[in-house]
């Protein structure tokens, strides 16, 4: 009997339709077979049981199940002989097993074994969103709904690769065809059916996976620096009166614009407290002295922390918690007090600052309250990113942290809105799983975990181009969560508004030229003006043969170089902060452009390139204003302007094994590489990041 239940081996891709009765399995099987010019196999049980009903008046009994299973297996094996690349199965033995257990309370061991062993490249679990069609053999709609849960559980319990198919007939067919085509491609790439399901559920297009593997194999070409961008050579220099003029211009224009502030805020604060965690890991309170530890490890950061401890905005709360936790706290020596202060500050059981997002930490101590970066961004948003009494503020966060953000917002938002006579609309987004990237081993093979599953890693801050692309606004202000200031918000607002004013003025001129082209009201003289504007104001390197090409080709070229998103980037004088800077970069075609470049993007072994990088006069503080609509008022698809070759390959460790990971082109690096780009020098007062906790001791983070 078991021989009659064995599947014939074949290279044919077998897709099984799986689900309770009246869920469209037969219809979809026929449609798919017709589309792929192959065969499908019907449900053997239907003809078998209909014939039995017609002859005897009896319905299905437990003893019918083995003959049904044998008949179904025979149909499938015979169909393989005539199938063309694919075989679509209206049912399978797992269906028979499910009904046997549900109706008769058991499953014959022979049937159970065969149902588990039968393999299909993919199961389509047909949803119950189609109208129920009653016939002689079907049960009821109520049972169909109940059985759907049982069917899905059977797929999960038996580790079968499946995807749920919903919608009307046309929608199901369209989705199924797309999935089958992707499955074929995945198998050609060497992935299993279970790999394919994992990739599908991650939402990552296979083309992205293929591109990432190619990048691992071929490497990422290093950027070629041409020269640092300097004042009057890629960086605008404005006087205070010019900044004021640009800011006022923005104020006159903003009423017709929707503004949004975009704040990347998903990262945890672990780096802020790294040196404190290192201290806790290495210091033995019973044997060591803190002064001895500092001298031995040259721990200057710890010295600064302890010297300024009482100035931190969280000092009083931590100190009070220690006093209430330990009755003899006041009798402790200074080393013990300091040790436990640090321990309470960073460890999970207490304040847990090192594992929380920066946005919710206490940054600034005012006379009557303590403010987090969230609150400071609300103040800034109301000050410079508002029009018509409305400000829009967007945080990219980790999903598990959103409620913490919302709790803080619920305490401070109303007061800030009232003080500024501005309604602040808050929105959140997460870094999408579909922007994660595949990890590989050092031989560039997909890396797998202990359960043989593919490993995906977050794609870095470059993944946030997806979030930015979903923002519905005319102008977007970008600023990191930790770059806030306790004082001088008026000055910060002035420079932010000025950058926006520059953007609007340049954008107006770009739009005017593009509209001229659309209305065919452009002359050779106009072209000269446009080219001069593009070179001198937008820093666009014009192709050397531009003057020789025909008039219509010139028009096409101008539209290509101008019809792009635009960014105005504030740049501060270089004070050797870690991070990127503004450079003139030469691409593989010899074209020059302004880019924000990180050290990891260049060949540091090339002495000339290293020297150019180290000679940068300015630094990127992530102070960016973006125009993300085109001259027709349409939203621009930002994905079209990414330099896919400017990502990063990094080596990480996973469970003691080295892996290679691909980080997407950085948000303000490769993700914006093909935007119109203008750099403007702004004062250092605009750049106040908190990279380590000691930065909170700087004057810009202390009450004056």
Secondary structure, 3 states (H helix, E strand, C coil): CHHHHCCCCCCCEEEEEECCCCCCHHHHHHHHHHHCCCEEECCHHHHHHHHHHHHHCCCCCCCHHHHHHHHHHHHHHHHCCCCCCEEEECCCHHHHHHHHHHHHCCCCHHHHHHHHHCCCCEEEEECCCCCCCCCCCCCCHHHHHHHHHHHHHHHHHCCCCEEEECCCHHHHHHHHHHHHHHHHHHHHCCCCHHHHHHHHHHCCCHHHHHHHHHHHHHCCCCCEEEEECEECEEEECCCHHHHHHHHHHHHHHHHHCCEEEEEECCCECHHHHHHHHHHHHHCCCCCCCHHHHHHHHCCHHHHHHHHCHHHCCCHHHHHHHHHHHCCCHHHCCHHHHHHHHHHHHHCCCCCCHHHCEHHHCEEEECCCCEEEHHHHHHHHHHHHCEECCEEEEEEECCHHHHHHHHHHHHHHHHHHHHHHCCEEEEEEECCCHHHCEECECCCCCECECCCCCECEECCCHHHHHHHHHCCCCCEEEEECCCCCCCCCHHHHHHHHHHHHHHHHHHHHHHHHHHHHHHCCCCCHHHHHHHHHHHHHCCCCCCCCCHHHCCHHHHHHHHHHHHCCCEEEEEEEECCCCCCCEEEEEECCCCCEEEEEECHHHCCCCCHHHHHHHHCCCEEEEEEEEEECECCCCCECCHHHHCCHHHCEEEEEEECCEEEEEEECCCCCCHHHCCCEEEEEECCHHHCCCCCCHHHHHCHHHCCC
